[in-house]
Amino acid sequence: MAKTIALPEELYSELLEVKRESGAETFAEVVEMLLSIYRRHRVEELKKAIERLKLSDEEVEKVEEVVREARGRSWW
């Protein structure tokens, strides 16, 4: 089922520009693309943090478990 959202005019204009530049046919495609980029960025930032912290394999497994659990939450 489709949902309607309200955006300020300036944000709509930016979203329209991204739609045109990306070649997306629908705003849904643009939103999917932006969410995908956001998720990849989050994963990369987590990997960088783990590297900086020099976590043990066991600690890395714990972090991955927390991330898996968090992905199931509607607010994450």
C-alpha positions in Angstrom: 0.0 0.0 0.0 1.3 3.4 -0.9 1.8 6.1 1.7 1.9 9.9 1.3 4.4 12.0 3.1 4.7 15.8 3.4 8.0 17.5 2.6 9.1 21.1 2.8 9.3 22.6 -0.7 13.1 22.9 -0.5 13.5 19.3 0.4 11.1 18.2 -2.4 13.2 20.2 -4.9 16.4 18.5 -3.7 14.7 15.1 -3.9 13.5 15.9 -7.4 17.0 16.8 -8.5 18.4 13.5 -7.1 15.6 11.7 -9.0 16.6 13.4 -12.3 20.4 13.0 -11.8 20.1 9.3 -10.8 17.8 8.4 -13.6 15.2 7.0 -11.2 11.7 6.7 -12.5 9.9 7.1 -9.2 10.5 8.8 -5.9 10.2 5.4 -4.3 13.3 4.4 -6.2 15.1 7.5 -5.0 14.2 6.7 -1.4 15.3 3.1 -1.8 18.6 4.3 -3.2 19.2 6.8 -0.4 18.3 4.2 2.2 20.7 1.7 0.7 23.5 4.3 0.7 22.7 5.2 4.3 22.8 1.6 5.4 26.1 0.9 3.6 27.6 4.0 5.3 26.5 2.8 8.7 28.1 -0.5 8.1 31.3 1.1 6.9 31.4 3.4 10.0 30.9 0.4 12.2 33.8 -1.4 10.5 36.0 1.6 11.0 35.1 1.9 14.6 35.9 -1.8 15.2 39.2 -1.4 13.5 40.1 1.6 15.6 39.1 -0.2 18.8 41.1 -3.3 17.8 38.4 -5.6 19.2 39.1 -9.3 19.7 37.2 -11.8 17.6 34.9 -12.5 20.5 34.1 -8.8 20.9 33.5 -8.5 17.2 31.0 -11.4 17.4 29.2 -9.6 20.2 29.0 -6.4 18.2 27.7 -8.3 15.2 25.0 -9.9 17.4 23.9 -6.6 18.7 23.7 -5.2 15.2 21.6 -8.2 14.0 19.2 -7.7 16.9 19.0 -4.0 16.3 18.1 -4.5 12.6 15.0 -6.2 13.8 13.8 -3.2 15.7 11.5 -0.8 13.9 13.3 2.3 15.1 16.8 1.2 14.0 
